Amino acid sequence: MSVYVVEAIQDENGNGRGGKPGDQGDGRKAEIVVRAYTKRNYKWTAVLRAKDRNIALTAADIATRIANAPNFGYNKDARWAGAKAIEAVGLDHLEDAKYGDFDCSSLCIECYRLAGVPLNMTGYTGSMIKLMMATGYFEEFTDAEHLDSVDYAMIGDVYVAEGIHALMVITDGDKADPEPEPEPESGDYVAIIRGSVFVRKAPAGRAIEVGHKGDEYPYLGYAEADKTGKLWWAVDCYRKEMVGFISSQNTKHAVLVTEGE
């Protein structure tokens, strides 16, 4: 199974500097993308993992929201503009923030900053390992099992190649955690109609995979509420062979299709 990541890669002109604020691309040409991890032609220095799973989930969710919003693009010369724009309006209104940009490292750092880790708007791929580890919120992996494969990757993991690149993992690797069997399904389904959507293990819980536009998840015939009272559709997460949950609130990206429609 593929492990999905969020990464800021380049501006609309294929460069690191000089592009327009915001994401001028779409899909694979987006400046900040959600995509399946592919093996790189450079070596990772370290994998940083948040000790608190909830913080990791929050950071990964924020990273996905940033990637899916057209407000945010790539520009090394304005690498904290996106962060400042989000903090000006608050996390709940991220999608309404003023257009701004990130680069690969500022994106990862800001997602954890917004998730509650005491980080400042500073650091780059050459210093972020030291800065993030200094908070006491992370553990560092440098063994081959983690650096040479994403099989054991967990949501929120930050892969860093010092001086080169950084990205954030948003789904667990196949060997990260055993998963239960799915429940019987109904004849209805939840359709992903736009962008990318987290499929979670429980309402508002950890993400187990990312659904993309065109994906259809068989609906299990019931919904469950999270702690805030918002409902989540129970679906057959067939790729993982388990029950998953998709937010019923995110109707711009996912809708429930019932028989006869």
QUIMOHU-V743531 format. One record per residue. N is the residue number from 0. RES is the residue in three letters. SS is DSSP state (H for helix, E for strand, - for the rest). PSI is psi in degrees with one decimal (NA if undefined). Layout:
BEGIN
n={N,N}
res={RES,RES}
ss={SS,SS}
psi={PSI,PSI}
END
This chain:
BEGIN
n={0,1,2,3,4,5,6,7,8,9,10,11,12,13,14,15,16,17,18,19,20,21,22,23,24,25,26,27,28,29,30,31,32,33,34,35,36,37,38,39,40,41,42,43,44,45,46,47,48,49,50,51,52,53,54,55,56,57,58,59,60,61,62,63,64,65,66,67,68,69,70,71,72,73,74,75,76,77,78,79,80,81,82,83,84,85,86,87,88,89,90,91,92,93,94,95,96,97,98,99,100,101,102,103,104,105,106,107,108,109,110,111,112,113,114,115,116,117,118,119,120,121,122,123,124,125,126,127,128,129,130,131,132,133,134,135,136,137,138,139,140,141,142,143,144,145,146,147,148,149,150,151,152,153,154,155,156,157,158,159,160,161,162,163,164,165,166,167,168,169,170,171,172,173,174,175,176,177,178,179,180,181,182,183,184,185,186,187,188,189,190,191,192,193,194,195,196,197,198,199,200,201,202,203,204,205,206,207,208,209,210,211,212,213,214,215,216,217,218,219,220,221,222,223,224,225,226,227,228,229,230,231,232,233,234,235,236,237,238,239,240,241,242,243,244,245,246,247,248,249,250,251,252,253,254,255,256,257,258,259,260}
res={MET,SER,VAL,TYR,VAL,VAL,GLU,ALA,ILE,GLN,ASP,GLU,ASN,GLY,ASN,GLY,ARG,GLY,GLY,LYS,PRO,GLY,ASP,GLN,GLY,ASP,GLY,ARG,LYS,ALA,GLU,ILE,VAL,VAL,ARG,ALA,TYR,THR,LYS,ARG,ASN,TYR,LYS,TRP,THR,ALA,VAL,LEU,ARG,ALA,LYS,ASP,ARG,ASN,ILE,ALA,LEU,THR,ALA,ALA,ASP,ILE,ALA,THR,ARG,ILE,ALA,ASN,ALA,PRO,ASN,PHE,GLY,TYR,ASN,LYS,ASP,ALA,ARG,TRP,ALA,GLY,ALA,LYS,ALA,ILE,GLU,ALA,VAL,GLY,LEU,ASP,HIS,LEU,GLU,ASP,ALA,LYS,TYR,GLY,ASP,PHE,ASP,CYS,SER,SER,LEU,CYS,ILE,GLU,CYS,TYR,ARG,LEU,ALA,GLY,VAL,PRO,LEU,ASN,MET,THR,GLY,TYR,THR,GLY,SER,MET,ILE,LYS,LEU,MET,MET,ALA,THR,GLY,TYR,PHE,GLU,GLU,PHE,THR,ASP,ALA,GLU,HIS,LEU,ASP,SER,VAL,ASP,TYR,ALA,MET,ILE,GLY,ASP,VAL,TYR,VAL,ALA,GLU,GLY,ILE,HIS,ALA,LEU,MET,VAL,ILE,THR,ASP,GLY,ASP,LYS,ALA,ASP,PRO,GLU,PRO,GLU,PRO,GLU,PRO,GLU,SER,GLY,ASP,TYR,VAL,ALA,ILE,ILE,ARG,GLY,SER,VAL,PHE,VAL,ARG,LYS,ALA,PRO,ALA,GLY,ARG,ALA,ILE,GLU,VAL,GLY,HIS,LYS,GLY,ASP,GLU,TYR,PRO,TYR,LEU,GLY,TYR,ALA,GLU,ALA,ASP,LYS,THR,GLY,LYS,LEU,TRP,TRP,ALA,VAL,ASP,CYS,TYR,ARG,LYS,GLU,MET,VAL,GLY,PHE,ILE,SER,SER,GLN,ASN,THR,LYS,HIS,ALA,VAL,LEU,VAL,THR,GLU,GLY,GLU}
ss={-,-,-,E,E,E,E,E,-,-,-,-,-,-,-,-,-,-,-,-,-,-,-,-,-,-,H,H,H,-,-,E,E,E,E,E,-,-,-,-,-,-,-,-,-,E,E,E,E,E,-,-,H,H,H,H,H,H,H,H,H,H,H,H,H,H,H,H,-,-,-,E,E,E,-,H,H,H,-,-,H,H,H,H,H,H,H,H,H,-,H,H,H,H,H,H,-,-,-,E,E,E,-,H,H,H,H,H,H,H,H,H,H,H,-,-,-,-,-,-,-,-,-,-,-,-,-,H,H,H,H,H,H,H,-,-,-,E,E,E,E,-,-,H,H,H,H,-,-,-,-,-,-,-,-,-,-,E,E,E,E,-,-,-,E,E,E,E,E,-,-,-,-,-,-,-,-,-,-,-,-,-,-,-,-,-,-,-,E,E,E,E,-,-,-,E,E,E,E,E,-,-,-,-,-,-,E,E,E,E,E,E,-,-,-,E,E,E,E,E,E,E,E,E,E,-,-,-,-,-,E,E,E,E,E,E,E,-,-,-,-,E,E,E,E,E,E,-,-,-,-,-,-,E,E,E,E,-,-,-,-}
psi={145.2,145.5,129.4,147.4,160.7,132.4,142.0,125.7,-48.9,166.5,-177.6,-14.8,5.4,16.7,176.0,-15.7,154.5,-4.5,171.4,150.1,144.4,173.4,113.0,-7.6,-171.7,148.5,-129.5,-17.6,5.6,154.8,-35.5,119.4,152.3,120.5,162.6,139.0,136.6,148.8,137.8,160.4,19.1,164.5,136.0,143.0,-43.1,157.2,124.1,126.9,127.8,134.2,-30.3,113.6,-37.4,-37.6,-41.0,-43.1,-42.4,-44.9,-41.9,-37.6,-42.8,-43.6,-41.5,-40.4,-41.5,-44.2,-35.7,-15.1,135.6,-7.7,-23.3,128.2,-156.9,129.7,112.8,-28.3,-15.1,43.5,-14.3,3.3,-38.5,-42.0,-45.6,-36.6,-41.4,-45.2,-21.2,-30.9,-15.0,150.3,-36.9,-21.6,28.2,-45.4,-13.6,5.3,157.3,148.3,135.2,177.2,165.5,174.6,-175.5,-41.8,-41.4,-31.0,-50.7,-43.4,-45.4,-35.6,-40.5,-31.8,-45.9,-25.5,-4.2,3.0,134.0,78.7,151.2,168.5,71.8,163.5,152.7,-175.1,-24.3,-14.5,-10.4,-30.1,-49.9,-44.5,-43.7,-39.7,-31.3,-19.2,-22.0,1.6,-7.1,157.2,151.5,133.9,130.7,9.2,159.0,-33.8,-37.5,-37.6,-30.6,-3.7,156.3,13.2,-36.0,9.5,147.8,153.4,132.1,-12.1,136.9,116.7,128.2,128.0,105.9,128.5,3.5,-59.8,159.5,150.1,167.0,134.7,136.7,2.2,152.3,149.6,163.0,-29.4,10.2,-33.4,133.7,147.7,146.2,169.4,152.6,158.2,165.5,148.7,161.9,-173.2,-2.5,172.9,158.2,123.1,133.8,115.9,-9.2,137.5,-142.2,144.8,136.7,135.8,122.8,157.5,-29.5,162.6,121.1,17.3,-161.0,147.5,140.6,-20.5,174.2,125.2,144.2,162.0,128.5,-17.6,144.5,123.0,119.4,129.4,133.8,4.1,7.2,163.9,151.7,149.1,145.1,-173.2,-20.4,-3.3,-2.4,141.0,145.4,127.8,133.0,127.3,160.3,105.0,78.1,-28.8,-33.3,-6.5,55.0,171.3,137.4,168.3,133.7,133.6,132.2,-7.1,-22.4,57.4,-11.7,-19.0,-25.8,138.2,150.7,122.9,118.0,161.2,137.2,-13.6,NA}
END
